Amino acid sequence: MRIVVLDDYQQVAGKFADWSGLDAEVEFIDRHIVDDDDLVQVLSGAEVAVAMRERTAFTAGRLERLPDLRLLVTTGRVNASIDVEAARAQGIVVCGTESTTSATPELTWGLILSVLRSIPAEDAAVRGGGWQSTVGGDLDGHRLGVVGLGRLGTKVARVGAAFGMDVVAWSQNLDAERADALGVRAVSKDELFSTADVVTIHYKLSDRSRGLVGAAELETMKPDSILVNTSRAGLVDTDALITMLEAGGIRGAGLDVHDEEPLPVDHRLRSTPRTVLTPHLGYVTEDTYRIFFTQAVEDIAAWVTGEPIRVLG
């Protein structure tokens, strides 16, 4: 049996799980594959492919060109880049894994503090021989606006409260009683964007939520506020955000997700002022990877016995 593990950027997939018990040829690919023909060639003869989150898309068209593929394992419970229905129609089993709920909220606060206190800029200044050049913002006594109070948003909200922040939240179906039980006040979308000092997004991307944060929302934000997105890039109108940042309309933005990943070298965001950019690191932690790859091996072993587990769709 041939197994191909895709998008192993850090070349660590082989270290976070024991693949030897599968009695298979396992190949780890550390480069990102964009071209359809390239993907077909890489997966030629492979019965099993392991996809790291949504880095590589498996569309119906691509799946049709992979006649040898019988099992597709994705890290995480959901993968919007896989056409599960098309896979099923082609006789391909799609399985997932569990994941942590702490990694992304932790990175969210890293981005909030990095933007608010200009940590990357001050670090670069010190390394270049300089000293203090910025005046940071504060958290205690200021307002945190959480867009989406689900599993991740709730964790972020709790940390905000620990910092002494006034925490408010909004989503289209937010239960005010549940928010209150968490010590969070449910507010309208307009109130959140117009009054929060920090706006952080933890929302599921769908046709209904795409462009949730556009020019109108950004224009209502306070001049000294910041926006952080560790959810999905499609939730924010990137062009409108860039325009706002270039005009000095808000203090800054911290972005871990991007419309195109990896982010093109010539993308406008790379030169946009007052931004902290990370390369979709929300789930990239040791504990998360250990769960991902250990359970990927378990999925493959179970499938080999004819009793697949964690089947999606």
N, C-alpha and C positions, 0 to 999 in steps of 0.2 A: 504494500500500500504506500502511495506517495501522498505526503501532506505538505502543503505550502502555507507558511505563516507570513502574511502580508504586513507591510508597513511597520516593520520592527525597527523604527527610527534609531533607537538607542542601542540596538543589538543586545537586548537583554531578555527576550522572550525565552531563550533556552535556559536561562538561569533561574527564572521564577517558577519553573515547574519541571517535573521529571518526565521527559518525553520518551525515555528509553524503554519503558514498559509497553509501549504501543507496537513494538516490533514492526516499525515502518521507517521509510526514508523520509526524514523531515528536513525541509529547506526553509531557511529564514531569509526573508527579503527585507533589506533595510532601506531601500529607496522607495519614494512615492511613485506609483505607476499612474500615469494620466491617459496614455494612448490605449485604445481598445485592442489593437493588434499586439501591443506589448503585453497586456494582461493575458490575452489568450495564449501567447507563447509561454509566459511564466507558468501558467496553470495547465499547460499541455500535459496530459497523462496523470494529473492529480485527481484522486478520488475525493480528497478532503482539502478545503481551504479554510483558514482562520483569518477573519477580518478584524482589525483593530478599530472598534467603533465605526464611524462613518467616513474614514479616510479614503476608502476605495468603494466606489458605487458598483452594485450588482443590479443593473437594469435588466429588463426582459431581453433586450437585444444582446447584451453581453452574455447572459445565461444561455441563450440559444447557441452561442459559439463555444460553449464549454460542455461538450457531450460526455466527458469523462467524470465530471463533478457529480458526486452523490451526496456529500454532506458539506454544508456551509455553517461554520460556527462563527457567531459574532460575539465580541465581548460586550456585555451589557444586556439588558432585558429587551431593548427596543433599538432598531436600526432603520432610520428613515431612508437610508441609501440602498436598502435591499428590497427588491420587489419579491416579497415572500409568496404572494399568490402565483407569480410566474415561476418561481422556483418549485413550488408544490406541483404545478401543472407539468413540470419537466421531470418530476420524480426526485427532486433534490430536497433532502431534509434540512431544515434550518433550525439551529439550536442557539441558545444564548447563555449568558452567565449572570450571576449576581454582581453587585458592585457596592462600593461604600457610598454613604451619603454625607461624608464629612469632607472629602477632598475639595470639592468645588466651593463650598462655603468658606473653607479656610483660605483658598486662593482669592476669593472675593474680598476678604478683609486685607489680604496682602496688597491687592490693587487699590482698594480704598485708601489705605494709608500711604501707599506709594504716590498716588496722585495728590492727595491732600497735603502731604509734607514734602513733595517734590524729591523723593528719595533717590530715584535714578539720576536726576539732574545734579543733585548735590554730591552724590557719589562720584559722578564723572568730573565734577569741578574739583573735588579734593584730589583725585588721581591726576588731574592736570595742573596741580599746584595752587589751586584757588581755595577759597574759604566761603563762608556764608554769603549766599546771594539771593535767597528767597525767604518769604515769610509764610509759614504754613497755616493751614486752617485748623479748626478744632472739632472734636466730636462731642464731648461732654456738654449737655445742655442744648445741643443742636438736633435737628430733625433728620431721621432716617426714613426714606420712603422705599418700601419693599413692593415691587411689582410682581405679584404672584406669591401667595403665602402657602406653598406646598411644602414638601419635605425639606427642600433646600432653602427656600425662602424663610421657613420657620427657624432653621438653625442660624441663618444670618441675622434674623430679627433678635434672637436671644443674645447674640454677641453685642448687637447694638445697644440693647438694654443694659448689658453689663458695662458698657462704656458710658452709661448715663445719658443715652440719647432718648429723645421722644420718638417712638417708633410708630409709624403709620403704614397702612398697606392698602392696596387695591388690586382687584382682579374682577373679571366680568361676573364671576359667580362666588365671590368671597362671602362666607358666612360670618356676619358681624359678631354673633355670639362666640363662635370658635376663635375669632381674632381677639376678642375681649378676654377670653380664657387664657390666651397666650400673652396677655399684657400689651396687645397691639390694638390700636384704634383703626377701624375700617373707615376709609374716607373715599371721596369721589376721585376719579382719575385726574380731573383738573386740579383739585386741591393738592393732591400728592405732588404733581409736577411743579406747581406754582409755589409751594411752601417748603419742600424738602431741601435740605442742604446736601444730602447724598441720596441719589436715586440708584437703586440696584435692581437688576432685572433677573427674575427666576420664573420664566414663563414657558409653557410648551408652544413650540412653533407649529402652526397649522395655517390653512388658507384664511381662517378668520383672524388669526393674530398676526399674520405677516404685515410688517410695517406699523406695528402697534405704536412705536415711538417714531413719529415723523416730525416734519418742520413745525407743525402746530404745537406739539408737546414740548419740543426743544425751546421754542420761542417763549413759552411761559415760565421756563426755569429761571431761577435767580442767577444773577451774574456771577456770584461766588459759589455756585453749586457745582457738583460733579456727577457724572453718569458712569456707571460701571455695568458692563454686560459680560457675564460668564455663561449665558444660556445659549442662545442661537443668534447668529448675525442677522438673519432675516427679520428679526423682531424690530430692528432699528434701521431707519433710512440712513445708510452710511453717507451718502452725498450731502444730505441735510446736516448731519452731524459734523462733517468736515467743514462745511460752510460756516456753521455756528462757531466752531473752534477757531477757524482762521480769522473770524471777525471779533473774537474775544468775547463772545456772547455768554460763555460759561467758563468756570475755572479750569475744567479739564475733563478727561475721560480715560477710563481704564478698560481696555478691550482684550478679552481672551479668545473671542470668536470672530471670524471674518467671512465675508461673502464668498471669497475664494481661498481655499487652503490647499497647500501652503500659500501664504500671501505673496503675490507677484512682487518681484524686486522693484518694479517701477510704480507700485501702487501709491496713490496720493497719501494714504494713511502714514506711510513710512516717513513722510516729511511734514506731517500735520503737527502744529505746536500743541503743547500741554497735553500730551497723550502718553500713556504707559501701555505698551503693546506686548502681549505674551502670545506664544504660538499654540493656543488651545491646550493649555496645561491643566485645565480643571480636573481631569481624572488621572493625570499622569503622576501617580505617587507609588511608592513601594507596596503599601498595603493593597491598593487597588489592583496593581499589576499582578500581585501574588494571587488574588482572587480570580482575576481574569484568566490567567494562563493555567492555573491549577484546575479550574473548572472547565476550561476548554479541553484539556487532556481528559478529564472525566467524561465530557460529552462525547468525545471521539471513542473512548473505550466502551461506553454504553452502546453507542451506535453499532460498533463492531459486533456486539453480542446480539444485536437485533432488537434491543430494548432502549431506544433513544430517550434521553432525559432533557428537560428544559426546552422542549420543542416550542418554537414560536409560531404564531398564527393558527 
